[in-house]
Amino acid sequence: MFTIEHEFDATLITLIDEGEQHLQGDISINAFEDCITVEQLDHHTDRIQKVTFSLQQIRDLTAALDLPEGSYRLKGKP
């Protein structure tokens, strides 16, 4: 399950783990004009863990999901 909310300066997507075993905490993805952040509560430390991606890193990740093992460099804008 997931939700989508449009905030003033970002789009917030929340991924909710609904599996039966080994559930992970909800993941919040914030899409800003210049970066994407991914946040999840770490139940061991009770703190939010946050990772920030540049837009280029997101483009690379998107391309990588459809490519075989190897090293790549994207050219131009996709």
PyMOL Python script that loads the backbone (N, CA, C, O; Angstrom):
from pymol import cmd

cmd.read_pdbstr("""\
ATOM      1  N   MET A   1       0.848  -1.168   0.000  1.00  0.00           N
ATOM      2  CA  MET A   1       0.000   0.000   0.000  1.00  0.00           C
ATOM      3  C   MET A   1       0.890   1.225   0.000  1.00  0.00           C
ATOM      4  O   MET A   1       1.988   1.198   0.556  1.00  0.00           O
ATOM      5  N   PHE A   2       0.429   2.295  -0.616  1.00  0.00           N
ATOM      6  CA  PHE A   2       1.167   3.546  -0.576  1.00  0.00           C
ATOM      7  C   PHE A   2       0.202   4.717  -0.635  1.00  0.00           C
ATOM      8  O   PHE A   2      -0.939   4.596  -1.081  1.00  0.00           O
ATOM      9  N   THR A   3       0.707   5.870  -0.163  1.00  0.00           N
ATOM     10  CA  THR A   3      -0.072   7.099  -0.234  1.00  0.00           C
ATOM     11  C   THR A   3       0.751   8.155  -0.970  1.00  0.00           C
ATOM     12  O   THR A   3       1.981   8.091  -0.992  1.00  0.00           O
ATOM     13  N   ILE A   4       0.061   9.130  -1.573  1.00  0.00           N
ATOM     14  CA  ILE A   4       0.704  10.244  -2.254  1.00  0.00           C
ATOM     15  C   ILE A   4       0.053  11.525  -1.741  1.00  0.00           C
ATOM     16  O   ILE A   4      -1.171  11.657  -1.743  1.00  0.00           O
ATOM     17  N   GLU A   5       0.891  12.471  -1.299  1.00  0.00           N
ATOM     18  CA  GLU A   5       0.403  13.762  -0.827  1.00  0.00           C
ATOM     19  C   GLU A   5       1.221  14.854  -1.497  1.00  0.00           C
ATOM     20  O   GLU A   5       2.431  14.709  -1.673  1.00  0.00           O
ATOM     21  N   HIS A   6       0.569  15.938  -1.867  1.00  0.00           N
ATOM     22  CA  HIS A   6       1.262  17.078  -2.459  1.00  0.00           C
ATOM     23  C   HIS A   6       1.360  18.173  -1.410  1.00  0.00           C
ATOM     24  O   HIS A   6       0.354  18.747  -0.994  1.00  0.00           O
ATOM     25  N   GLU A   7       2.595  18.455  -0.987  1.00  0.00           N
ATOM     26  CA  GLU A   7       2.862  19.508  -0.012  1.00  0.00           C
ATOM     27  C   GLU A   7       3.218  20.794  -0.749  1.00  0.00           C
ATOM     28  O   GLU A   7       3.236  20.819  -1.980  1.00  0.00           O
ATOM     29  N   PHE A   8       3.500  21.858  -0.008  1.00  0.00           N
ATOM     30  CA  PHE A   8       3.843  23.141  -0.608  1.00  0.00           C
ATOM     31  C   PHE A   8       5.076  23.038  -1.493  1.00  0.00           C
ATOM     32  O   PHE A   8       5.069  23.541  -2.617  1.00  0.00           O
ATOM     33  N   ASP A   9       6.138  22.395  -1.006  1.00  0.00           N
ATOM     34  CA  ASP A   9       7.402  22.359  -1.745  1.00  0.00           C
ATOM     35  C   ASP A   9       7.855  20.959  -2.137  1.00  0.00           C
ATOM     36  O   ASP A   9       8.977  20.787  -2.612  1.00  0.00           O
ATOM     37  N   ALA A  10       7.004  19.958  -1.946  1.00  0.00           N
ATOM     38  CA  ALA A  10       7.415  18.584  -2.248  1.00  0.00           C
ATOM     39  C   ALA A  10       6.198  17.695  -2.453  1.00  0.00           C
ATOM     40  O   ALA A  10       5.085  18.014  -2.036  1.00  0.00           O
ATOM     41  N   THR A  11       6.451  16.564  -3.114  1.00  0.00           N
ATOM     42  CA  THR A  11       5.468  15.489  -3.188  1.00  0.00           C
ATOM     43  C   THR A  11       5.941  14.402  -2.238  1.00  0.00           C
ATOM     44  O   THR A  11       7.095  13.980  -2.313  1.00  0.00           O
ATOM     45  N   LEU A  12       5.079  13.944  -1.352  1.00  0.00           N
ATOM     46  CA  LEU A  12       5.427  12.942  -0.346  1.00  0.00           C
ATOM     47  C   LEU A  12       4.740  11.631  -0.691  1.00  0.00           C
ATOM     48  O   LEU A  12       3.515  11.565  -0.797  1.00  0.00           O
ATOM     49  N   ILE A  13       5.548  10.585  -0.864  1.00  0.00           N
ATOM     50  CA  ILE A  13       5.040   9.236  -1.105  1.00  0.00           C
ATOM     51  C   ILE A  13       5.425   8.393   0.105  1.00  0.00           C
ATOM     52  O   ILE A  13       6.587   8.377   0.509  1.00  0.00           O
ATOM     53  N   THR A  14       4.454   7.693   0.680  1.00  0.00           N
ATOM     54  CA  THR A  14       4.720   6.822   1.818  1.00  0.00           C
ATOM     55  C   THR A  14       4.418   5.388   1.412  1.00  0.00           C
ATOM     56  O   THR A  14       3.311   5.074   0.975  1.00  0.00           O
ATOM     57  N   LEU A  15       5.421   4.515   1.561  1.00  0.00           N
ATOM     58  CA  LEU A  15       5.264   3.090   1.258  1.00  0.00           C
ATOM     59  C   LEU A  15       5.031   2.355   2.571  1.00  0.00           C
ATOM     60  O   LEU A  15       5.827   2.477   3.502  1.00  0.00           O
ATOM     61  N   ILE A  16       3.950   1.598   2.651  1.00  0.00           N
ATOM     62  CA  ILE A  16       3.563   0.912   3.877  1.00  0.00           C
ATOM     63  C   ILE A  16       3.723  -0.588   3.655  1.00  0.00           C
ATOM     64  O   ILE A  16       3.117  -1.158   2.748  1.00  0.00           O
ATOM     65  N   ASP A  17       4.550  -1.225   4.499  1.00  0.00           N
ATOM     66  CA  ASP A  17       4.815  -2.656   4.378  1.00  0.00           C
ATOM     67  C   ASP A  17       3.664  -3.430   5.006  1.00  0.00           C
ATOM     68  O   ASP A  17       3.474  -3.380   6.221  1.00  0.00           O
ATOM     69  N   GLU A  18       2.893  -4.147   4.190  1.00  0.00           N
ATOM     70  CA  GLU A  18       1.725  -4.874   4.679  1.00  0.00           C
ATOM     71  C   GLU A  18       1.918  -6.387   4.703  1.00  0.00           C
ATOM     72  O   GLU A  18       0.945  -7.129   4.836  1.00  0.00           O
ATOM     73  N   GLY A  19       3.152  -6.853   4.576  1.00  0.00           N
ATOM     74  CA  GLY A  19       3.403  -8.288   4.596  1.00  0.00           C
ATOM     75  C   GLY A  19       3.057  -8.896   5.940  1.00  0.00           C
ATOM     76  O   GLY A  19       2.807  -8.180   6.908  1.00  0.00           O
ATOM     77  N   GLU A  20       3.043 -10.220   5.997  1.00  0.00           N
ATOM     78  CA  GLU A  20       2.672 -10.898   7.233  1.00  0.00           C
ATOM     79  C   GLU A  20       3.843 -11.068   8.196  1.00  0.00           C
ATOM     80  O   GLU A  20       3.643 -11.056   9.410  1.00  0.00           O
ATOM     81  N   GLN A  21       5.060 -11.226   7.679  1.00  0.00           N
ATOM     82  CA  GLN A  21       6.224 -11.453   8.538  1.00  0.00           C
ATOM     83  C   GLN A  21       7.300 -10.416   8.259  1.00  0.00           C
ATOM     84  O   GLN A  21       7.371  -9.843   7.173  1.00  0.00           O
ATOM     85  N   HIS A  22       8.137 -10.190   9.269  1.00  0.00           N
ATOM     86  CA  HIS A  22       9.305  -9.319   9.134  1.00  0.00           C
ATOM     87  C   HIS A  22       8.949  -7.974   8.524  1.00  0.00           C
ATOM     88  O   HIS A  22       9.606  -7.521   7.586  1.00  0.00           O
ATOM     89  N   LEU A  23       7.918  -7.337   9.049  1.00  0.00           N
ATOM     90  CA  LEU A  23       7.490  -6.048   8.524  1.00  0.00           C
ATOM     91  C   LEU A  23       8.557  -4.995   8.771  1.00  0.00           C
ATOM     92  O   LEU A  23       9.178  -4.953   9.834  1.00  0.00           O
ATOM     93  N   GLN A  24       8.757  -4.158   7.784  1.00  0.00           N
ATOM     94  CA  GLN A  24       9.677  -3.038   7.890  1.00  0.00           C
ATOM     95  C   GLN A  24       8.858  -1.784   8.161  1.00  0.00           C
ATOM     96  O   GLN A  24       7.661  -1.745   7.880  1.00  0.00           O
ATOM     97  N   GLY A  25       9.496  -0.776   8.699  1.00  0.00           N
ATOM     98  CA  GLY A  25       8.810   0.490   8.958  1.00  0.00           C
ATOM     99  C   GLY A  25       8.421   1.182   7.658  1.00  0.00           C
ATOM    100  O   GLY A  25       8.993   0.911   6.602  1.00  0.00           O
ATOM    101  N   ASP A  26       7.450   2.072   7.747  1.00  0.00           N
ATOM    102  CA  ASP A  26       7.029   2.834   6.573  1.00  0.00           C
ATOM    103  C   ASP A  26       8.216   3.606   6.011  1.00  0.00           C
ATOM    104  O   ASP A  26       9.098   4.031   6.757  1.00  0.00           O
ATOM    105  N   ILE A  27       8.233   3.783   4.700  1.00  0.00           N
ATOM    106  CA  ILE A  27       9.273   4.542   4.021  1.00  0.00           C
ATOM    107  C   ILE A  27       8.614   5.788   3.436  1.00  0.00           C
ATOM    108  O   ILE A  27       7.610   5.700   2.729  1.00  0.00           O
ATOM    109  N   SER A  28       9.195   6.951   3.743  1.00  0.00           N
ATOM    110  CA  SER A  28       8.694   8.221   3.201  1.00  0.00           C
ATOM    111  C   SER A  28       9.671   8.726   2.153  1.00  0.00           C
ATOM    112  O   SER A  28      10.872   8.826   2.403  1.00  0.00           O
ATOM    113  N   ILE A  29       9.144   9.041   0.980  1.00  0.00           N
ATOM    114  CA  ILE A  29       9.946   9.559  -0.126  1.00  0.00           C
ATOM    115  C   ILE A  29       9.459  10.976  -0.403  1.00  0.00           C
ATOM    116  O   ILE A  29       8.292  11.187  -0.733  1.00  0.00           O
ATOM    117  N   ASN A  30      10.360  11.941  -0.267  1.00  0.00           N
ATOM    118  CA  ASN A  30      10.027  13.346  -0.506  1.00  0.00           C
ATOM    119  C   ASN A  30      10.687  13.788  -1.794  1.00  0.00           C
ATOM    120  O   ASN A  30      11.913  13.761  -1.900  1.00  0.00           O
ATOM    121  N   ALA A  31       9.898  14.194  -2.774  1.00  0.00           N
ATOM    122  CA  ALA A  31      10.424  14.663  -4.053  1.00  0.00           C
ATOM    123  C   ALA A  31      10.394  16.192  -4.060  1.00  0.00           C
ATOM    124  O   ALA A  31       9.329  16.804  -4.143  1.00  0.00           O
ATOM    125  N   PHE A  32      11.577  16.794  -3.971  1.00  0.00           N
ATOM    126  CA  PHE A  32      11.727  18.236  -4.016  1.00  0.00           C
ATOM    127  C   PHE A  32      12.167  18.653  -5.412  1.00  0.00           C
ATOM    128  O   PHE A  32      12.396  17.806  -6.275  1.00  0.00           O
ATOM    129  N   GLU A  33      12.284  19.936  -5.630  1.00  0.00           N
ATOM    130  CA  GLU A  33      12.684  20.457  -6.933  1.00  0.00           C
ATOM    131  C   GLU A  33      14.102  20.027  -7.305  1.00  0.00           C
ATOM    132  O   GLU A  33      14.391  19.815  -8.483  1.00  0.00           O
ATOM    133  N   ASP A  34      14.996  19.893  -6.312  1.00  0.00           N
ATOM    134  CA  ASP A  34      16.405  19.634  -6.606  1.00  0.00           C
ATOM    135  C   ASP A  34      16.959  18.335  -6.027  1.00  0.00           C
ATOM    136  O   ASP A  34      18.127  18.018  -6.251  1.00  0.00           O
ATOM    137  N   CYS A  35      16.147  17.575  -5.288  1.00  0.00           N
ATOM    138  CA  CYS A  35      16.629  16.319  -4.706  1.00  0.00           C
ATOM    139  C   CYS A  35      15.448  15.447  -4.290  1.00  0.00           C
ATOM    140  O   CYS A  35      14.298  15.885  -4.285  1.00  0.00           O
ATOM    141  N   ILE A  36      15.764  14.205  -3.943  1.00  0.00           N
ATOM    142  CA  ILE A  36      14.786  13.244  -3.430  1.00  0.00           C
ATOM    143  C   ILE A  36      15.336  12.730  -2.101  1.00  0.00           C
ATOM    144  O   ILE A  36      16.503  12.346  -2.024  1.00  0.00           O
ATOM    145  N   THR A  37      14.507  12.718  -1.054  1.00  0.00           N
ATOM    146  CA  THR A  37      14.942  12.146   0.208  1.00  0.00           C
ATOM    147  C   THR A  37      14.114  10.900   0.505  1.00  0.00           C
ATOM    148  O   THR A  37      12.934  10.819   0.161  1.00  0.00           O
ATOM    149  N   VAL A  38      14.757   9.935   1.149  1.00  0.00           N
ATOM    150  CA  VAL A  38      14.103   8.692   1.570  1.00  0.00           C
ATOM    151  C   VAL A  38      14.327   8.574   3.072  1.00  0.00           C
ATOM    152  O   VAL A  38      15.463   8.639   3.542  1.00  0.00           O
ATOM    153  N   GLU A  39      13.247   8.403   3.824  1.00  0.00           N
ATOM    154  CA  GLU A  39      13.335   8.331   5.276  1.00  0.00           C
ATOM    155  C   GLU A  39      12.629   7.082   5.798  1.00  0.00           C
ATOM    156  O   GLU A  39      11.608   6.651   5.261  1.00  0.00           O
ATOM    157  N   GLN A  40      13.208   6.506   6.873  1.00  0.00           N
ATOM    158  CA  GLN A  40      12.590   5.355   7.530  1.00  0.00           C
ATOM    159  C   GLN A  40      12.985   5.366   8.998  1.00  0.00           C
ATOM    160  O   GLN A  40      14.130   5.670   9.335  1.00  0.00           O
ATOM    161  N   LEU A  41      12.048   5.038   9.865  1.00  0.00           N
ATOM    162  CA  LEU A  41      12.330   4.942  11.289  1.00  0.00           C
ATOM    163  C   LEU A  41      13.141   3.682  11.551  1.00  0.00           C
ATOM    164  O   LEU A  41      12.748   2.586  11.152  1.00  0.00           O
ATOM    165  N   ASP A  42      14.289   3.846  12.232  1.00  0.00           N
ATOM    166  CA  ASP A  42      15.117   2.714  12.647  1.00  0.00           C
ATOM    167  C   ASP A  42      14.630   2.286  14.028  1.00  0.00           C
ATOM    168  O   ASP A  42      14.836   3.000  15.009  1.00  0.00           O
ATOM    169  N   HIS A  43      13.991   1.133  14.106  1.00  0.00           N
ATOM    170  CA  HIS A  43      13.401   0.678  15.369  1.00  0.00           C
ATOM    171  C   HIS A  43      14.462   0.335  16.410  1.00  0.00           C
ATOM    172  O   HIS A  43      14.153   0.299  17.601  1.00  0.00           O
ATOM    173  N   HIS A  44      15.700   0.082  15.996  1.00  0.00           N
ATOM    174  CA  HIS A  44      16.776  -0.234  16.940  1.00  0.00           C
ATOM    175  C   HIS A  44      17.245   1.015  17.682  1.00  0.00           C
ATOM    176  O   HIS A  44      17.564   0.942  18.869  1.00  0.00           O
ATOM    177  N   THR A  45      17.292   2.154  17.004  1.00  0.00           N
ATOM    178  CA  THR A  45      17.768   3.397  17.612  1.00  0.00           C
ATOM    179  C   THR A  45      16.636   4.380  17.882  1.00  0.00           C
ATOM    180  O   THR A  45      16.848   5.395  18.546  1.00  0.00           O
ATOM    181  N   ASP A  46      15.445   4.097  17.382  1.00  0.00           N
ATOM    182  CA  ASP A  46      14.285   4.973  17.496  1.00  0.00           C
ATOM    183  C   ASP A  46      14.556   6.345  16.885  1.00  0.00           C
ATOM    184  O   ASP A  46      14.070   7.364  17.374  1.00  0.00           O
ATOM    185  N   ARG A  47      15.349   6.352  15.798  1.00  0.00           N
ATOM    186  CA  ARG A  47      15.665   7.584  15.081  1.00  0.00           C
ATOM    187  C   ARG A  47      15.326   7.418  13.601  1.00  0.00           C
ATOM    188  O   ARG A  47      15.360   6.310  13.064  1.00  0.00           O
ATOM    189  N   ILE A  48      15.002   8.524  12.959  1.00  0.00           N
ATOM    190  CA  ILE A  48      14.732   8.520  11.521  1.00  0.00           C
ATOM    191  C   ILE A  48      16.054   8.480  10.770  1.00  0.00           C
ATOM    192  O   ILE A  48      16.938   9.298  11.025  1.00  0.00           O
ATOM    193  N   GLN A  49      16.194   7.548   9.856  1.00  0.00           N
ATOM    194  CA  GLN A  49      17.358   7.470   8.969  1.00  0.00           C
ATOM    195  C   GLN A  49      16.967   8.132   7.653  1.00  0.00           C
ATOM    196  O   GLN A  49      15.895   7.864   7.112  1.00  0.00           O
ATOM    197  N   LYS A  50      17.838   8.994   7.142  1.00  0.00           N
ATOM    198  CA  LYS A  50      17.514   9.769   5.944  1.00  0.00           C
ATOM    199  C   LYS A  50      18.641   9.658   4.932  1.00  0.00           C
ATOM    200  O   LYS A  50      19.817   9.772   5.277  1.00  0.00           O
ATOM    201  N   VAL A  51      18.264   9.433   3.666  1.00  0.00           N
ATOM    202  CA  VAL A  51      19.203   9.396   2.552  1.00  0.00           C
ATOM    203  C   VAL A  51      18.728  10.429   1.534  1.00  0.00           C
ATOM    204  O   VAL A  51      17.540  10.500   1.223  1.00  0.00           O
ATOM    205  N   THR A  52      19.665  11.234   1.015  1.00  0.00           N
ATOM    206  CA  THR A  52      19.331  12.250   0.021  1.00  0.00           C
ATOM    207  C   THR A  52      19.975  11.896  -1.309  1.00  0.00           C
ATOM    208  O   THR A  52      21.179  11.647  -1.379  1.00  0.00           O
ATOM    209  N   PHE A  53      19.166  11.875  -2.368  1.00  0.00           N
ATOM    210  CA  PHE A  53      19.635  11.597  -3.730  1.00  0.00           C
ATOM    211  C   PHE A  53      19.568  12.874  -4.557  1.00  0.00           C
ATOM    212  O   PHE A  53      18.603  13.630  -4.450  1.00  0.00           O
ATOM    213  N   SER A  54      20.580  13.120  -5.378  1.00  0.00           N
ATOM    214  CA  SER A  54      20.463  14.181  -6.379  1.00  0.00           C
ATOM    215  C   SER A  54      19.545  13.666  -7.485  1.00  0.00           C
ATOM    216  O   SER A  54      19.281  12.467  -7.568  1.00  0.00           O
ATOM    217  N   LEU A  55      19.066  14.561  -8.323  1.00  0.00           N
ATOM    218  CA  LEU A  55      18.205  14.128  -9.424  1.00  0.00           C
ATOM    219  C   LEU A  55      18.970  13.243 -10.400  1.00  0.00           C
ATOM    220  O   LEU A  55      18.386  12.332 -10.987  1.00  0.00           O
ATOM    221  N   GLN A  56      20.279  13.494 -10.589  1.00  0.00           N
ATOM    222  CA  GLN A  56      21.097  12.641 -11.458  1.00  0.00           C
ATOM    223  C   GLN A  56      21.191  11.223 -10.880  1.00  0.00           C
ATOM    224  O   GLN A  56      21.115  10.244 -11.624  1.00  0.00           O
ATOM    225  N   GLN A  57      21.357  11.112  -9.566  1.00  0.00           N
ATOM    226  CA  GLN A  57      21.405   9.790  -8.942  1.00  0.00           C
ATOM    227  C   GLN A  57      20.092   9.041  -9.133  1.00  0.00           C
ATOM    228  O   GLN A  57      20.099   7.826  -9.333  1.00  0.00           O
ATOM    229  N   ILE A  58      18.971   9.744  -9.074  1.00  0.00           N
ATOM    230  CA  ILE A  58      17.670   9.099  -9.302  1.00  0.00           C
ATOM    231  C   ILE A  58      17.561   8.625 -10.746  1.00  0.00           C
ATOM    232  O   ILE A  58      17.061   7.528 -10.997  1.00  0.00           O
ATOM    233  N   ARG A  59      18.026   9.441 -11.708  1.00  0.00           N
ATOM    234  CA  ARG A  59      18.011   9.012 -13.118  1.00  0.00           C
ATOM    235  C   ARG A  59      18.883   7.770 -13.298  1.00  0.00           C
ATOM    236  O   ARG A  59      18.504   6.835 -14.004  1.00  0.00           O
ATOM    237  N   ASP A  60      20.055   7.766 -12.654  1.00  0.00           N
ATOM    238  CA  ASP A  60      20.940   6.598 -12.745  1.00  0.00           C
ATOM    239  C   ASP A  60      20.279   5.368 -12.127  1.00  0.00           C
ATOM    240  O   ASP A  60      20.344   4.279 -12.696  1.00  0.00           O
ATOM    241  N   LEU A  61      19.652   5.534 -10.980  1.00  0.00           N
ATOM    242  CA  LEU A  61      18.968   4.417 -10.324  1.00  0.00           C
ATOM    243  C   LEU A  61      17.854   3.874 -11.199  1.00  0.00           C
ATOM    244  O   LEU A  61      17.710   2.659 -11.338  1.00  0.00           O
ATOM    245  N   THR A  62      17.074   4.750 -11.783  1.00  0.00           N
ATOM    246  CA  THR A  62      15.984   4.333 -12.668  1.00  0.00           C
ATOM    247  C   THR A  62      16.521   3.508 -13.832  1.00  0.00           C
ATOM    248  O   THR A  62      15.963   2.462 -14.164  1.00  0.00           O
ATOM    249  N   ALA A  63      17.599   3.975 -14.450  1.00  0.00           N
ATOM    250  CA  ALA A  63      18.204   3.238 -15.566  1.00  0.00           C
ATOM    251  C   ALA A  63      18.782   1.911 -15.095  1.00  0.00           C
ATOM    252  O   ALA A  63      18.662   0.902 -15.789  1.00  0.00           O
ATOM    253  N   ALA A  64      19.409   1.902 -13.917  1.00  0.00           N
ATOM    254  CA  ALA A  64      20.061   0.691 -13.410  1.00  0.00           C
ATOM    255  C   ALA A  64      19.081  -0.442 -13.158  1.00  0.00           C
ATOM    256  O   ALA A  64      19.455  -1.612 -13.245  1.00  0.00           O
ATOM    257  N   LEU A  65      17.844  -0.117 -12.848  1.00  0.00           N
ATOM    258  CA  LEU A  65      16.864  -1.159 -12.562  1.00  0.00           C
ATOM    259  C   LEU A  65      16.570  -2.035 -13.776  1.00  0.00           C
ATOM    260  O   LEU A  65      16.069  -3.150 -13.628  1.00  0.00           O
ATOM    261  N   ASP A  66      16.879  -1.537 -14.985  1.00  0.00           N
ATOM    262  CA  ASP A  66      16.589  -2.286 -16.206  1.00  0.00           C
ATOM    263  C   ASP A  66      17.841  -2.779 -16.933  1.00  0.00           C
ATOM    264  O   ASP A  66      17.746  -3.233 -18.073  1.00  0.00           O
ATOM    265  N   LEU A  67      19.009  -2.697 -16.295  1.00  0.00           N
ATOM    266  CA  LEU A  67      20.254  -3.078 -16.963  1.00  0.00           C
ATOM    267  C   LEU A  67      20.886  -4.293 -16.301  1.00  0.00           C
ATOM    268  O   LEU A  67      20.672  -4.534 -15.113  1.00  0.00           O
ATOM    269  N   PRO A  68      21.676  -5.070 -17.071  1.00  0.00           N
ATOM    270  CA  PRO A  68      22.387  -6.199 -16.479  1.00  0.00           C
ATOM    271  C   PRO A  68      23.598  -5.701 -15.681  1.00  0.00           C
ATOM    272  O   PRO A  68      23.928  -4.516 -15.716  1.00  0.00           O
ATOM    273  N   GLU A  69      24.244  -6.603 -14.973  1.00  0.00           N
ATOM    274  CA  GLU A  69      25.424  -6.284 -14.182  1.00  0.00           C
ATOM    275  C   GLU A  69      26.475  -5.581 -15.038  1.00  0.00           C
ATOM    276  O   GLU A  69      26.686  -5.950 -16.193  1.00  0.00           O
ATOM    277  N   GLY A  70      27.129  -4.575 -14.475  1.00  0.00           N
ATOM    278  CA  GLY A  70      28.166  -3.859 -15.214  1.00  0.00           C
ATOM    279  C   GLY A  70      28.332  -2.449 -14.682  1.00  0.00           C
ATOM    280  O   GLY A  70      27.708  -2.072 -13.690  1.00  0.00           O
ATOM    281  N   SER A  71      29.178  -1.670 -15.347  1.00  0.00           N
ATOM    282  CA  SER A  71      29.426  -0.277 -14.990  1.00  0.00           C
ATOM    283  C   SER A  71      28.948   0.597 -16.143  1.00  0.00           C
ATOM    284  O   SER A  71      29.257   0.320 -17.302  1.00  0.00           O
ATOM    285  N   TYR A  72      28.194   1.655 -15.829  1.00  0.00           N
ATOM    286  CA  TYR A  72      27.563   2.463 -16.864  1.00  0.00           C
ATOM    287  C   TYR A  72      27.690   3.950 -16.553  1.00  0.00           C
ATOM    288  O   TYR A  72      27.859   4.337 -15.397  1.00  0.00           O
ATOM    289  N   ARG A  73      27.607   4.776 -17.586  1.00  0.00           N
ATOM    290  CA  ARG A  73      27.502   6.234 -17.444  1.00  0.00           C
ATOM    291  C   ARG A  73      26.459   6.698 -18.439  1.00  0.00           C
ATOM    292  O   ARG A  73      26.593   6.464 -19.640  1.00  0.00           O
ATOM    293  N   LEU A  74      25.418   7.355 -17.946  1.00  0.00           N
ATOM    294  CA  LEU A  74      24.379   7.858 -18.849  1.00  0.00           C
ATOM    295  C   LEU A  74      24.875   9.106 -19.547  1.00  0.00           C
ATOM    296  O   LEU A  74      25.566   9.928 -18.946  1.00  0.00           O
ATOM    297  N   LYS A  75      24.528   9.248 -20.804  1.00  0.00           N
ATOM    298  CA  LYS A  75      24.899  10.437 -21.570  1.00  0.00           C
ATOM    299  C   LYS A  75      23.647  11.236 -21.881  1.00  0.00           C
ATOM    300  O   LYS A  75      22.622  10.672 -22.264  1.00  0.00           O
ATOM    301  N   GLY A  76      23.732  12.555 -21.716  1.00  0.00           N
ATOM    302  CA  GLY A  76      22.592  13.409 -22.035  1.00  0.00           C
ATOM    303  C   GLY A  76      21.455  13.237 -21.050  1.00  0.00           C
ATOM    304  O   GLY A  76      21.552  12.479 -20.085  1.00  0.00           O
ATOM    305  N   LYS A  77      20.385  13.951 -21.312  1.00  0.00           N
ATOM    306  CA  LYS A  77      19.197  13.861 -20.466  1.00  0.00           C
ATOM    307  C   LYS A  77      18.276  12.782 -21.014  1.00  0.00           C
ATOM    308  O   LYS A  77      17.991  12.762 -22.211  1.00  0.00           O
ATOM    309  N   PRO A  78      17.800  11.872 -20.139  1.00  0.00           N
ATOM    310  CA  PRO A  78      16.873  10.815 -20.590  1.00  0.00           C
ATOM    311  C   PRO A  78      15.516  11.350 -20.943  1.00  0.00           C
ATOM    312  O   PRO A  78      14.635  10.587 -21.336  1.00  0.00           O
TER     313      PRO A  78
END
""", "prot")
cmd.dss("prot")
cmd.show_as("cartoon", "prot")
cmd.util.cbc("prot")
cmd.orient("prot")
